[in-house]
């Protein structure tokens, strides 16, 4: 009987440890966005000039290699830059990856 009881206690303890581990890792699954400062630097590296405006937005973007018409709503920074040649350009910088979306 003591052997069966100790096996039960061990399995219960293992179960509690697994549950605590799952709770701890799910708390760290929150997605962090890149700071606007980094997005502005990335945009100015892509298109040198003066930043005129910036805002957080969600844009319909098609994934690379996906079928035509399969777009998803993606979190972006919409950044307007006045280039050195006097052309206004709007760039989208993905808020999670930090890449300029072409």
C-alpha positions as CSV (number, residue, x, y, z in Angstrom):
1,X,0.0,0.0,0.0
2,X,2.8,2.6,0.8
3,X,4.3,1.9,-2.6
4,X,1.0,2.6,-4.4
5,X,0.5,5.8,-2.3
6,X,3.9,7.1,-3.1
7,X,3.4,6.5,-6.8
8,X,0.1,8.4,-6.6
9,X,1.8,11.3,-4.8
10,X,4.6,11.4,-7.3
11,X,2.1,11.5,-10.3
12,X,0.1,14.2,-8.6
13,X,3.3,16.2,-7.9
14,X,4.4,15.8,-11.6
15,X,1.0,16.9,-12.8
16,X,1.1,20.1,-10.6
17,X,4.6,20.9,-11.9
18,X,3.5,20.5,-15.6
19,X,0.5,22.8,-14.9
20,X,2.7,25.4,-13.3
21,X,5.2,25.2,-16.2
22,X,2.4,25.7,-18.7
23,X,1.0,28.7,-16.8
24,X,4.4,30.3,-16.6
25,X,5.2,29.8,-20.3
26,X,1.8,31.0,-21.4
27,X,2.3,34.2,-19.5
28,X,5.5,34.8,-21.5
29,X,3.7,34.3,-24.8
30,X,2.6,37.9,-25.0
31,X,3.8,39.5,-28.3
32,X,5.9,42.6,-28.0
33,X,5.9,45.3,-30.6
34,X,8.9,47.1,-31.7
35,X,9.2,50.7,-30.4
36,X,8.2,53.5,-32.7
37,X,11.7,54.9,-32.5
38,X,13.1,51.8,-34.1
39,X,10.4,51.8,-36.8
40,X,11.2,55.4,-37.7
41,X,14.9,54.5,-38.0
42,X,14.1,51.6,-40.2
43,X,11.9,53.7,-42.4
44,X,14.5,56.4,-42.7
45,X,17.1,53.8,-43.6
46,X,14.8,52.6,-46.4
47,X,13.9,56.1,-47.6
48,X,16.0,58.9,-46.3
49,X,14.2,62.1,-45.6
50,X,12.1,64.0,-43.0
51,X,9.4,62.1,-41.1
52,X,6.2,64.0,-41.6
53,X,3.7,61.7,-39.8
54,X,3.5,58.4,-38.1
55,X,0.6,56.3,-36.7
56,X,-0.2,52.8,-35.6
57,X,-2.6,51.0,-38.0
58,X,-3.8,47.6,-39.1
59,X,-3.4,46.9,-42.9
60,X,-4.6,44.1,-45.1
61,X,-1.4,42.5,-46.3
62,X,-0.9,39.4,-48.4
63,X,1.8,37.0,-47.2
64,X,4.7,36.2,-49.5
65,X,4.0,33.1,-51.6
66,X,0.4,33.0,-50.6
67,X,-2.5,32.8,-53.0
68,X,-3.9,35.9,-54.6
69,X,-6.6,37.4,-52.5
70,X,-5.5,35.8,-49.2
71,X,-4.8,38.8,-47.1
72,X,-4.7,39.2,-43.4
73,X,-4.9,42.2,-41.1
74,X,-1.4,42.9,-39.9
75,X,-0.3,45.5,-37.2
76,X,1.9,48.2,-38.8
77,X,3.3,51.6,-38.3
78,X,2.3,53.9,-41.2
79,X,5.1,56.4,-41.6
80,X,5.1,59.3,-44.1
81,X,8.5,60.5,-45.2
82,X,9.3,63.6,-47.3
83,X,12.3,62.4,-49.4
84,X,15.2,64.6,-50.2
85,X,13.8,64.9,-53.8
86,X,10.6,66.3,-52.4
87,X,8.5,63.2,-52.9
88,X,6.1,62.2,-50.1
89,X,6.3,58.4,-49.5
90,X,4.2,56.3,-47.1
91,X,6.0,53.3,-45.7
92,X,4.5,50.4,-43.7
93,X,6.8,49.0,-41.0
94,X,5.5,45.8,-39.4
95,X,5.0,46.3,-35.6
96,X,6.1,42.8,-34.7
97,X,8.9,42.0,-37.1
98,X,10.2,45.6,-37.7
99,X,10.4,45.0,-41.5
100,X,9.4,47.4,-44.2
101,X,6.5,45.9,-46.1
102,X,6.8,46.3,-49.8
